[in-house]
Amino acid sequence: MGDTLVLCYHAVSETWPADLSVTPANLERQLESLVSRGYRGVTFSEAVSDGEGKRVCLTFDDAYVSVHELALPILERFGMAATLFVPTSYVGQAGPMAWPGIDRWLGGPHESELACLGVPELADLRTHGWEIGAHTHTHPHLTTLNAAQLADELERPRALIEDWLGEPCRTLAYPYGDVSPAVAAAARDAGYTAAVTLDPNLPESDPILWPRVGVYHSDDQWRFRLKAAPIVRQVGLARLRHPIASRR
């Protein structure tokens, strides 16, 4: 029997106290814990297609610069690659990213944490075996859009990533984990073969609605080991696995 663990990270920082940020030391301890328990690292595409053994897929949403600067060297030491989901309208821009949920950090001492990677950094991650997927174009709540807006938010980032990297883009992360049957159908129509959400109660059976375990600033080592444990994932303890989603 296989065990597929898909984790959702965002930023990595020594000083940023945001829920979506983890320290480099905590990330390293978490990977040490997983490796000691026999997990091998895979990309998201590999996770949904390879059902053998114990596999962990690290996903990073939003393409913060800290992923390239801090997460990449840590994963390299463990011989792991990851999957990065990119909101393409922000790639390479001079200013910070901003949408509801992270805009509270604008204008303060941590605003620089909101910078997005550029195309050269995305290409460098690919050379290290990382998968680059889409995180829509502008990071909206997809369930609030009309059909034309939804199609644009899904189709445009796939086309841009394929143009930047010269290879197919087939994976997607729904911003905020916000998805409905109509959004999932639109994702399939836009050409995606697999997509991640943050609903901890979904079964690992539909590649276009794949659950993840969110990892956050407050997750000490004990909490991380518990929420990543197979039994916790199987019984679907939503508040433990994704506390931010359960408070929405």
N, C-alpha and C positions, 0 to 999 in steps of 0.2 A: 504494500500500500504506500502511496506517495503522500507527502505532506508539503503543501505549497503555502508559504507565508509571504504575503505581499504587504510591505510596510509603506506608509506615507509620511515622508519628511517634507520640509520646506527649506528653511535657511539653517546655516550653521554659523555660530558666532560666539566669541569669548564673552561678549558684554551685553548683547541685545537681549532684554528680558521678555520679548514677545512670546506668546504661546507657541507660535509657529517656528521658533528658533530652538535649536539644541546646541549645546557646547561641543567643541571638538572632543573633549575628554569623554563626555557621555556617549557620543557616537562611537568612539573607539571601544569603550567598554561594552556597548551593545553588540557590536560586531564580534568582539571576543567571545561574548556569551553565546552567540549563535554558532560560531565556528566550533566552539567546544562541545556543542550539542549536535554536531554533525551536519549542519546546514551548508550547502554550497550556493554561491551567488549565481543568479541568472538575471537576464533582462525580463521585462514584462512579457514580450512576445514568446520567449522561451518558457516562462512560467505557465502560460495558458496552453502551450502545445506539448510540453514534456511532463508527463505525470509520474516519473520514476524518482524514487528516493526523497530526500529532504532538501527542499529548495527554498531559498529566500530571495525575493526580489525587492530591492530598495528602489523606491520611486521618489523623485523630488519634484514637487509642483512649483511653478512660477518662475524658474530660471534665475534665481538670485545669484549675484556674482560670487557669493560665498560658497556656492556649490562647487564651482571650478577652483576657487582659491583654497578652500579648506577641506571639503568633502572628498574631492578627487584624490589628493595624496593619501588620505586615510584609507580609502577603499583600495588604492593601489597596494598598500602594505599587506592587505588581506587577500590580494589577488582577485578582487571582485570588481565587476562593472555594475552599473545601475541604469535606470531609465529616467530621463528628464522630460517633463511635460512643460511646453513653452507657450506663453501667451504672446503671439507673434507681433502684435502691434507695438510692443515695448522693446523688442530686440534691438540693441545697439543705440537706443535713445540716450540723450545726454542727461535727462532728469530722472527722478525716481518714478517707479511704478506707483499707481494709486487707484484703489478701488475700495468699496466698503469692507472694512475689516482690517486693512493695513494703513488706511489714510490717517489714522490717529497718530502715526509716527512721523508725518510730514512736518517739516519746520523745526524739528527737535534734534537732539544730539545723535539720534540713531537713523536719521533720514538716509544717510549713505548706504545703510543696509538694504534699502529698497531698490538699488540699482539692478538693472537686468543685464544678463550676458549679451554679448554681441555674436555675430555670425562666426568670427574666428574662434571664439571659445567653444561654441557649439561644435564646430568642426574638430577641434582638438579633443573634445570629449568622445566624439566618434572614433578617433584614432586610438583611444584607450578602451574601445569596446562598448562604450555606452550606447544605449538606444535613445534617439530623440523623437519624442512624440508631441502631439499637439495638446494645448490647454486652451483652445479657442483662440480668437483673435484679440478680444478686448477684455476677457474674463468676466462675462455677465452671468446672471442667473438665467440659464438657458430656458427654464420653464416659463419665463415671463415674456419670451419673444414670439413674434408672429412667424409664420412659416418662412417668409423671405429672409428675415433677420437671422433665424436659426440656421438656414442653409448657408448664409454668408459666414456666420461665426464658425461653422464646421468645415466648410470647403476652402475658405481662404487660407487658414493656417496650414492645412495639408499641402496646398499648392506652394506656399512660400517655403516651407521646410524642404520639400522635394527640390525646389529650385536652388536653395542654399546649399544643400548637401549632396544633390545629384543622385538620390536614391528614394525609394518609396517610403512614405510615412503612413503607417497603418494603425497606429495606436493613439489613444485619446484619454485625457482625464477631464471629467466634468467639473467645472469650477464649483466650489462649495459642496461638491457631491450632489448637486442639484440635477436630478434626472427624473424623467417620466417615461411611460411607454412611447409617447410621441417623440421625445428627444432621442431615446434609444433607437427608434426606427429611423430618425433623421441621420443619426450617426452612421448607421449601416448604409443608408442611401448615399452618404457623402464619401463612402469608400473605406471606412474604418472596419477592421476585422476584430478588434478588441478594445475595450475601454474600461477604465477603473472609476469606481464611485467610492463613497465613504459609508455606505449602508452596511453595518456589521451583520445584519440578519439575512443578507442575500446568500444563496448557495453558490458554491464555486462550480457552476455548470454552464452559465451563459457568458461567453467571452466578452460580450458587449456590456455586461453589467457585473463586473468582477469586484468583489469586496476587498477593502484594505484595512489594515490596522494603523490608525494614526499614532504618530510618536511626537510628543510635545515637550515643552520646556520643563514641565513639572514631573516628568517621568523619571523617577530615580530607578536604580538598577532593579530593585525588588519589583516595582510596579511594571517595568518593562518586561521582565521575565514572565510575570503573571499574565499580562495582556497578550503576549505573543505565544503563550502556551497553547497547544492544540486543543485541550479540553475547554479552555475559555473561548477560543474561536468557535468551537463546535456548538456550545450552548448559547452563544450569541449574547454575551453580556454587553449590551450596547453602551451603557454609560462608562464602563471601564475601558472599552476599546476605543471609543471616540467621544470623549467628554464634550468637545466643542459642538459636534453635531447634535448631541442629545440636549444641548441648551438652546438650540436655534428656535 
